[in-house]
């Protein structure tokens, strides 16, 4: 599956997740293209990923059908607006978390999400899916966490689900794009647990189904 992974600066903390997703994507047999404002850093990441990963020119149409935006939350909407029609027909995956500076709330002043704001500026024919934002990098690198996704387009979600399965992970659909707001809240819960109740980074939110039991 062709995938384009875009980061404003592939050395930033957020794009470390891009590196992890890219590595799993290559291992899963996907074609990966890395795009970044710093072309040299993007090329270095593509080389590190191996598996035929390539580098695209920032601002041009991504080669992949799925475009993963590995950006800090405040850069996501402006980049999608900048790309404009170059993203027509693409499935745009937002993995960001808009946490406030004290990590005890979201920056939104209303019930929205970065993914919903992306949908407002995305070109015709593009679909937006929220995914990966509840997973800590360490677990994404070394574990097999559930990946919650939200989006309004069933076909787009099916393509993202197939991509997630190619990474060896389990996608779980939580509903329409308005649920992205609550996924961002779940990301905040994850950070809270890491800092307090759990006290480490070696966990992920997920669904555990009880074994079938017979009733008498």
C-alpha positions as MATLAB code, in Angstrom:
seq = 'XXXXXXXXXXXXXXXXXXXXXXXXXXXXXXXXXXXXXXXXXXXXXXXXXXXXXXXXXXXXXXXXXXXXXXXXXXXXXXXXXXXXXXXXXXXXXXXXXXXXXXXXXXXXXXXXXXXXXXXXXXXXXXXXXXXXXXXXXXXXXXXXXXXXXXXXXXXXXXXXXXXXXXXXXXXXXXXXXXXXXXXXXXXXXXXXXXXXXXXXXXXXXXXXXXXXXXXX';
ca = [
       0.000    0.000    0.000;
       1.503    3.382   -0.954;
       1.922    5.628    2.088;
       3.275    9.183    2.285;
       4.532   10.319    5.677;
       4.917   14.061    6.129;
       6.710   15.884    8.940;
       7.726   19.512    9.175;
      11.042   18.530   10.728;
      11.873   14.849   10.988;
      14.135   15.451   13.966;
      11.316   16.801   16.173;
       9.823   14.752   19.012;
       6.501   14.204   17.232;
       8.051   12.802   14.035;
       9.821   10.156   16.130;
       6.446    8.430   15.888;
       6.673    8.947   12.138;
       9.939    7.006   12.173;
       8.299    4.209   14.158;
       5.212    4.038   11.923;
       7.451    4.191    8.856;
       9.582    1.308   10.084;
       6.518   -0.844   10.724;
       5.068    0.180    7.355;
       8.199   -0.913    5.509;
       8.284   -4.180    7.452;
       4.635   -4.720    6.492;
       5.405   -4.464    2.779;
       4.122   -0.934    2.215;
       5.696    1.609   -0.127;
       6.769    4.617    1.943;
       7.557    8.167    0.831;
       8.921   10.659    3.376;
       8.309   14.386    2.953;
       9.640   17.232    5.101;
      10.597   20.875    4.888;
      14.206   19.853    5.582;
      14.905   17.709    2.525;
      18.205   16.393    3.889;
      16.605   15.144    7.120;
      13.747   13.580    5.173;
      16.284   11.806    2.953;
      18.170   10.570    6.015;
      14.974    9.122    7.451;
      14.049    7.433    4.170;
      17.528    5.887    4.035;
      17.239    4.714    7.642;
      13.859    3.115    6.953;
      15.219    1.181    3.989;
      12.879   -1.096    2.093;
      12.842    1.216   -0.905;
      11.523    4.202    1.050;
      11.813    7.378   -1.021;
      11.832   11.122   -0.430;
       9.255   13.479   -1.924;
       9.580   17.213   -2.414;
       7.818   19.300    0.229;
       4.691   20.952   -1.161;
       4.221   18.608   -4.116;
       1.523   15.961   -4.389;
       2.375   12.940   -2.203;
       2.762    9.665   -4.069;
       0.914    7.627   -1.435;
      -2.815    7.057   -1.242;
      -2.608    7.474    2.548;
      -0.899   10.610    3.883;
       0.181   10.490    7.532;
       0.741   13.925    9.043;
       3.431   13.714   11.747;
       3.256   17.325   12.872;
       2.788   19.240   16.075;
      -0.927   19.981   16.437;
      -0.669   23.654   15.543;
       1.031   22.886   12.241;
      -1.439   20.315   10.909;
      -4.222   22.543    9.564;
      -1.866   25.119    7.978;
       0.056   22.386    6.146;
      -3.118   20.801    4.770;
      -4.297   24.239    3.640;
      -0.889   24.868    2.040;
      -0.965   21.583    0.130;
      -4.501   22.276   -1.090;
      -5.493   20.333   -4.199;
      -2.284   18.284   -4.009;
      -4.152   16.220   -1.380;
      -7.277   15.695   -3.497;
      -8.380   12.084   -3.366;
      -5.980   11.229   -0.515;
      -6.762    9.713    2.862;
      -5.282   12.164    5.370;
      -4.368   10.618    8.729;
      -4.012   12.996   11.670;
      -2.020   11.572   14.597;
      -1.640   14.788   16.613;
      -2.644   15.608   20.186;
      -3.571   19.230   21.002;
      -2.563   19.210   24.677;
      -2.275   22.407   26.675;
       1.026   23.409   28.258;
       0.251   21.673   31.560;
      -0.967   18.433   29.947;
      -4.258   18.520   31.824;
      -6.553   19.708   29.043;
      -6.980   20.267   25.322;
      -6.347   23.605   23.639;
      -9.783   23.588   22.012;
     -12.349   26.001   23.373;
     -15.173   23.961   21.872;
     -16.036   20.367   21.044;
     -13.872   19.942   17.981;
     -10.585   18.255   17.091;
      -7.576   18.811   14.887;
      -8.943   16.176   12.504;
     -12.285   17.983   12.222;
     -10.511   21.265   11.536;
      -8.408   19.518    8.869;
     -11.598   18.323    7.183;
     -12.736   21.947    6.867;
      -9.683   22.925    4.779;
      -9.031   19.640    2.958;
      -9.707   19.624   -0.794;
     -12.665   17.932   -2.413;
     -12.314   14.172   -2.568;
      -9.929   13.976    0.393;
     -10.971   12.093    3.517;
      -9.692   12.589    7.054;
      -9.100    9.855    9.632;
      -7.874   10.258   13.199;
      -5.544    7.456   14.322;
      -2.486    6.521   16.409;
      -2.798    9.474   18.810;
      -3.515    7.396   21.920;
      -0.357    5.271   21.577;
       2.896    6.167   23.301;
       5.958    5.854   21.080;
       7.655    3.191   23.192;
       4.614    0.916   22.928;
       4.248    1.599   19.211;
       7.872    0.539   18.742;
       7.819   -2.599   20.836;
       4.236   -3.706   21.380;
       1.053   -4.612   19.548;
      -1.400   -1.969   20.773;
      -4.931   -1.427   19.566;
      -5.229    1.558   17.213;
      -8.429    3.574   17.605;
      -9.615    5.345   14.467;
     -12.379    7.838   13.689;
     -13.647    9.132   10.355;
     -16.745    9.810    8.292;
     -15.804    7.970    5.088;
     -16.215    4.194    5.332;
     -13.925    3.470    2.386;
     -11.188    5.690    3.776;
     -11.434    3.997    7.158;
     -11.263    0.580    5.502;
      -8.017    1.589    3.772;
      -6.547    2.857    7.034;
      -7.656   -0.325    8.798;
      -5.896   -2.424    6.153;
      -2.760   -0.314    6.594;
      -2.858   -0.719   10.385;
      -3.278   -4.478   10.007;
      -0.218   -4.524    7.729;
       1.717   -3.096   10.706;
       0.695   -6.099   12.790;
      -1.723   -4.027   14.859;
      -5.471   -4.157   15.460;
      -7.609   -1.235   14.254;
     -10.731   -0.387   16.241;
     -13.304    1.972   14.707;
     -14.863    4.344   17.253;
     -17.232    6.054   14.812;
     -17.472    9.258   12.820;
     -14.956   12.091   12.702;
     -16.672   13.921   15.572;
     -15.325   11.119   17.789;
     -11.816   12.436   17.065;
     -12.444   14.983   19.828;
     -12.840   12.136   22.304;
      -9.809   10.297   20.922;
      -7.789   13.425   21.658;
      -9.225   13.281   25.174;
      -8.188    9.636   25.387;
      -4.681   10.713   24.407;
      -4.768   13.102   27.364;
      -5.920   10.262   29.639;
      -2.955    8.196   28.434;
      -0.521   10.949   29.424;
      -2.249   11.328   32.789;
      -1.930    7.612   33.469;
       1.724    7.636   32.435;
       2.413   10.469   34.883;
       0.257    9.227   37.747;
      -1.750    5.984   37.954;
       0.559    3.750   35.897;
       3.738    5.728   36.382;
       5.558    4.531   33.261;
       5.310    4.478   29.462;
       4.934    0.708   29.022;
       1.179    0.531   28.467;
      -1.548    1.389   25.989;
      -5.290    1.872   26.093;
      -7.063   -1.058   24.490;
      -9.995   -3.443   24.481;
      -9.876   -6.774   26.293;
     -12.673   -9.209   25.549;
     -13.495  -11.777   28.250;
     -13.300  -15.434   27.263;
     -16.550  -17.107   26.281;
     -18.226  -18.649   29.307;
     -21.186  -20.990   29.382;
     -24.199  -20.090   31.468;
     -26.152  -22.644   33.390;
];
